[in-house]
Amino acid sequence: MDLEHFPYSSWKKLTVQSLYYDNSQLFLNGDSKGEFELREEITKYLFQSRGVRSSPDQIIIGAGTQYLIELLCKLIGNEPIYAMEDPGFHRTRIVFNDQNVKITQIPLDVDGISIKSLKESNARVVYVTPSHQFPTGKIMPIARRTELLKWAEQNSGYIIEDDYDGEFRYKGKPIPSLQGLDSEGRVIYLGTFSKSFIPSMRLSYIVLPRTLLAKYDDHFNIYKQTVSRLHQHTLSQFMQKGYWKSHLNKMRVVYRKKQKVLVSAIKQHMADKIAIIGEESGLHILLKVQNNMSETELIKTAKKQKVKVYPTSIYYNKHEKDQTPMVLLGFGGLTESEIEEGIKLLSKVWFN
């Protein structure tokens, strides 16, 4: 994330106010679902920005996506087969494995997760990242979303929609969330403040359909809340007073400029030697590099120039070694000049 544009003064002011004696009840245990005021603000924000239809009682706040995925596995159970995208988010795959659920990996096509393969898998739960497929950056079109919802309805299944960085889109009009299109209560919406605000705060949330909410209320209310009440209260005030909306609007402009600089620098210095993947949204892109180096060699040569790029093979269930290697480039925390300098250095060690 970009630290230079973080709203330090307003966040500090609201944090101090949260520590006033009038708010001393925040030192005690709170609602297991999370602070009501924050859940209320999240409800309003999600409807306005993503078309998510919910009420505060459907929202469960938790310390990060992995914790909430673990909770969902307990709610849904490990009898159904769970499906996920291949390539897909490796940290979610690890949680599924640790919860002893049966996983089937579903390949992607041009529009995202393959519905044909999903139907053949006998899965009843599917984890997807439709707004910005991780890691490829594909944006699932409305027709594929409709097909996916139909699959869930016909199979009495659930869709876990991880909208981890849906706030940042650079091309085209936003597409409504799967949850907002769902009329049958088959979508579990998962969101986080880690990409858009503070990663270390570990504040994520799920919007449960009514069927799973009843199960949560019956059994899981006994689980204590995992996120600091002070942080929750501060964030609710930050949103309520309009700071969140203005911060998000500012960061959309900042990240759009950085992404434009990145793509421009790549095209200028690497030209037809690479292919850019996933440039329409998010805080990273993929580079398919055609220089006969392996993924490991690309990363090592970049590291020698003090440029950090990331592997993509870890996101595949079965990575084909003979395919053209891809690396992941994150740009959120870099300045525009650092982005340009980094691409020049990569061009030098990869192609000269």
LINNORBEL-V103759 format. One record per residue. RES is the residue in one small letter. PSI is psi in whole degrees, 0 to 359 (* if undefined). OMEGA is omega in whole degrees, 0 to 359 (* if undefined). Layout:
# LINNORBEL-V103759
res=RES psi=PSI omega=OMEGA
res=RES psi=PSI omega=OMEGA
This chain:
# LINNORBEL-V103759
res=m psi=161 omega=179
res=d psi=113 omega=181
res=l psi=334 omega=184
res=e psi=324 omega=185
res=h psi=12 omega=178
res=f psi=138 omega=183
res=p psi=70 omega=186
res=y psi=313 omega=187
res=s psi=314 omega=181
res=s psi=322 omega=179
res=w psi=319 omega=179
res=k psi=316 omega=181
res=k psi=314 omega=182
res=l psi=328 omega=177
res=t psi=315 omega=179
res=v psi=318 omega=180
res=q psi=327 omega=179
res=s psi=339 omega=182
res=l psi=1 omega=177
res=y psi=156 omega=181
res=y psi=326 omega=180
res=d psi=336 omega=180
res=n psi=21 omega=186
res=s psi=340 omega=178
res=q psi=342 omega=179
res=l psi=347 omega=177
res=f psi=349 omega=181
res=l psi=168 omega=178
res=n psi=143 omega=180
res=g psi=200 omega=180
res=d psi=136 omega=181
res=s psi=333 omega=179
res=k psi=340 omega=186
res=g psi=168 omega=182
res=e psi=131 omega=183
res=f psi=318 omega=182
res=e psi=320 omega=180
res=l psi=317 omega=179
res=r psi=327 omega=177
res=e psi=317 omega=178
res=e psi=319 omega=179
res=i psi=319 omega=178
res=t psi=312 omega=180
res=k psi=316 omega=181
res=y psi=315 omega=182
res=l psi=322 omega=179
res=f psi=316 omega=182
res=q psi=321 omega=188
res=s psi=327 omega=187
res=r psi=358 omega=180
res=g psi=17 omega=179
res=v psi=128 omega=180
res=r psi=117 omega=184
res=s psi=174 omega=172
res=s psi=159 omega=183
res=p psi=329 omega=182
res=d psi=343 omega=178
res=q psi=350 omega=185
res=i psi=130 omega=175
res=i psi=123 omega=178
res=i psi=141 omega=181
res=g psi=164 omega=185
res=a psi=73 omega=174
res=g psi=159 omega=183
res=t psi=319 omega=183
res=q psi=319 omega=177
res=y psi=318 omega=182
res=l psi=325 omega=175
res=i psi=319 omega=177
res=e psi=317 omega=178
res=l psi=318 omega=179
res=l psi=321 omega=178
res=c psi=323 omega=178
res=k psi=320 omega=181
res=l psi=314 omega=183
res=i psi=326 omega=182
res=g psi=166 omega=182
res=n psi=16 omega=175
res=e psi=317 omega=179
res=p psi=157 omega=171
res=i psi=133 omega=178
res=y psi=136 omega=177
res=a psi=150 omega=173
res=m psi=162 omega=183
res=e psi=146 omega=175
res=d psi=106 omega=8
res=p psi=158 omega=180
res=g psi=180 omega=186
res=f psi=113 omega=187
res=h psi=331 omega=181
res=r psi=326 omega=175
res=t psi=319 omega=179
res=r psi=319 omega=180
res=i psi=319 omega=178
res=v psi=315 omega=178
res=f psi=316 omega=179
res=n psi=316 omega=182
res=d psi=335 omega=178
res=q psi=6 omega=176
res=n psi=37 omega=174
res=v psi=153 omega=178
res=k psi=125 omega=182
res=i psi=137 omega=169
res=t psi=136 omega=183
res=q psi=128 omega=183
res=i psi=125 omega=181
res=p psi=164 omega=178
res=l psi=151 omega=166
res=d psi=196 omega=186
res=v psi=335 omega=182
res=d psi=5 omega=180
res=g psi=213 omega=184
res=i psi=137 omega=183
res=s psi=116 omega=180
res=i psi=323 omega=179
res=k psi=311 omega=180
res=s psi=325 omega=179
res=l psi=317 omega=179
res=k psi=325 omega=182
res=e psi=350 omega=189
res=s psi=343 omega=185
res=n psi=15 omega=177
res=a psi=153 omega=176
res=r psi=355 omega=175
res=v psi=135 omega=178
res=v psi=135 omega=177
res=y psi=123 omega=182
res=v psi=158 omega=175
res=t psi=73 omega=192
res=p psi=331 omega=183
res=s psi=335 omega=179
res=h psi=83 omega=187
res=q psi=130 omega=180
res=f psi=122 omega=12
res=p psi=359 omega=192
res=t psi=342 omega=179
res=g psi=5 omega=178
res=k psi=142 omega=175
res=i psi=117 omega=185
res=m psi=121 omega=181
res=p psi=166 omega=185
res=i psi=324 omega=181
res=a psi=318 omega=179
res=r psi=325 omega=177
res=r psi=319 omega=179
res=t psi=319 omega=177
res=e psi=319 omega=182
res=l psi=318 omega=177
res=l psi=321 omega=178
res=k psi=319 omega=177
res=w psi=314 omega=182
res=a psi=319 omega=180
res=e psi=315 omega=183
res=q psi=332 omega=183
res=n psi=7 omega=184
res=s psi=42 omega=184
res=g psi=183 omega=178
res=y psi=145 omega=174
res=i psi=123 omega=173
res=i psi=108 omega=183
res=e psi=104 omega=180
res=d psi=107 omega=182
res=d psi=62 omega=192
res=y psi=332 omega=177
res=d psi=41 omega=182
res=g psi=351 omega=181
res=e psi=338 omega=189
res=f psi=102 omega=178
res=r psi=136 omega=188
res=y psi=344 omega=181
res=k psi=143 omega=176
res=g psi=171 omega=180
res=k psi=144 omega=178
res=p psi=142 omega=177
res=i psi=136 omega=180
res=p psi=151 omega=178
res=s psi=157 omega=174
res=l psi=321 omega=181
res=q psi=321 omega=180
res=g psi=336 omega=179
res=l psi=348 omega=187
res=d psi=126 omega=178
res=s psi=1 omega=186
res=e psi=5 omega=180
res=g psi=41 omega=184
res=r psi=357 omega=184
res=v psi=131 omega=173
res=i psi=116 omega=183
res=y psi=132 omega=182
res=l psi=126 omega=181
res=g psi=169 omega=183
res=t psi=156 omega=173
res=f psi=7 omega=184
res=s psi=320 omega=181
res=k psi=324 omega=187
res=s psi=346 omega=185
res=f psi=273 omega=185
res=i psi=107 omega=179
res=p psi=318 omega=186
res=s psi=346 omega=178
res=m psi=339 omega=178
res=r psi=52 omega=181
res=l psi=107 omega=177
res=s psi=175 omega=182
res=y psi=155 omega=173
res=i psi=150 omega=172
res=v psi=111 omega=185
res=l psi=138 omega=169
res=p psi=161 omega=188
res=r psi=325 omega=181
res=t psi=315 omega=180
res=l psi=331 omega=178
res=l psi=319 omega=178
res=a psi=320 omega=179
res=k psi=320 omega=177
res=y psi=312 omega=182
res=d psi=327 omega=181
res=d psi=325 omega=190
res=h psi=322 omega=193
res=f psi=0 omega=175
res=n psi=341 omega=181
res=i psi=341 omega=177
res=y psi=126 omega=181
res=k psi=153 omega=179
res=q psi=140 omega=186
res=t psi=355 omega=182
res=v psi=138 omega=180
res=s psi=131 omega=177
res=r psi=327 omega=179
res=l psi=315 omega=178
res=h psi=320 omega=180
res=q psi=316 omega=181
res=h psi=317 omega=179
res=t psi=316 omega=181
res=l psi=322 omega=179
res=s psi=320 omega=177
res=q psi=322 omega=178
res=f psi=319 omega=179
res=m psi=317 omega=184
res=q psi=323 omega=184
res=k psi=4 omega=175
res=g psi=0 omega=181
res=y psi=323 omega=183
res=w psi=313 omega=182
res=k psi=316 omega=180
res=s psi=323 omega=178
res=h psi=316 omega=181
res=l psi=317 omega=178
res=n psi=319 omega=179
res=k psi=317 omega=183
res=m psi=330 omega=175
res=r psi=318 omega=179
res=v psi=315 omega=181
res=v psi=311 omega=183
res=y psi=327 omega=177
res=r psi=318 omega=179
res=k psi=317 omega=180
res=k psi=318 omega=180
res=q psi=322 omega=179
res=k psi=318 omega=177
res=v psi=317 omega=180
res=l psi=308 omega=182
res=v psi=319 omega=179
res=s psi=317 omega=180
res=a psi=320 omega=179
res=i psi=314 omega=181
res=k psi=326 omega=180
res=q psi=318 omega=189
res=h psi=344 omega=182
res=m psi=342 omega=173
res=a psi=237 omega=187
res=d psi=12 omega=182
res=k psi=354 omega=182
res=i psi=167 omega=171
res=a psi=132 omega=179
res=i psi=132 omega=182
res=i psi=132 omega=174
res=g psi=43 omega=184
res=e psi=7 omega=184
res=e psi=343 omega=182
res=s psi=174 omega=174
res=g psi=186 omega=184
res=l psi=19 omega=174
res=h psi=163 omega=171
res=i psi=165 omega=172
res=l psi=145 omega=174
res=l psi=123 omega=172
res=k psi=112 omega=190
res=v psi=125 omega=183
res=q psi=80 omega=179
res=n psi=15 omega=179
res=n psi=8 omega=173
res=m psi=152 omega=173
res=s psi=170 omega=178
res=e psi=315 omega=180
res=t psi=318 omega=180
res=e psi=321 omega=178
res=l psi=317 omega=182
res=i psi=317 omega=181
res=k psi=317 omega=180
res=t psi=325 omega=176
res=a psi=320 omega=182
res=k psi=326 omega=178
res=k psi=333 omega=177
res=q psi=11 omega=181
res=k psi=37 omega=174
res=v psi=126 omega=183
res=k psi=120 omega=171
res=v psi=161 omega=191
res=y psi=149 omega=177
res=p psi=154 omega=173
res=t psi=346 omega=182
res=s psi=333 omega=182
res=i psi=343 omega=182
res=y psi=353 omega=180
res=y psi=142 omega=173
res=n psi=314 omega=175
res=k psi=102 omega=183
res=h psi=128 omega=179
res=e psi=118 omega=185
res=k psi=338 omega=184
res=d psi=358 omega=179
res=q psi=156 omega=180
res=t psi=126 omega=185
res=p psi=148 omega=176
res=m psi=145 omega=173
res=v psi=157 omega=181
res=l psi=134 omega=177
res=l psi=120 omega=174
res=g psi=141 omega=184
res=f psi=357 omega=187
res=g psi=320 omega=185
res=g psi=5 omega=182
res=l psi=153 omega=172
res=t psi=166 omega=179
res=e psi=322 omega=179
res=s psi=324 omega=177
res=e psi=323 omega=178
res=i psi=312 omega=181
res=e psi=316 omega=180
res=e psi=319 omega=180
res=g psi=318 omega=180
res=i psi=322 omega=176
res=k psi=317 omega=180
res=l psi=320 omega=178
res=l psi=319 omega=179
res=s psi=321 omega=181
res=k psi=313 omega=185
res=v psi=339 omega=182
res=w psi=333 omega=188
res=f psi=357 omega=179
res=n psi=* omega=*
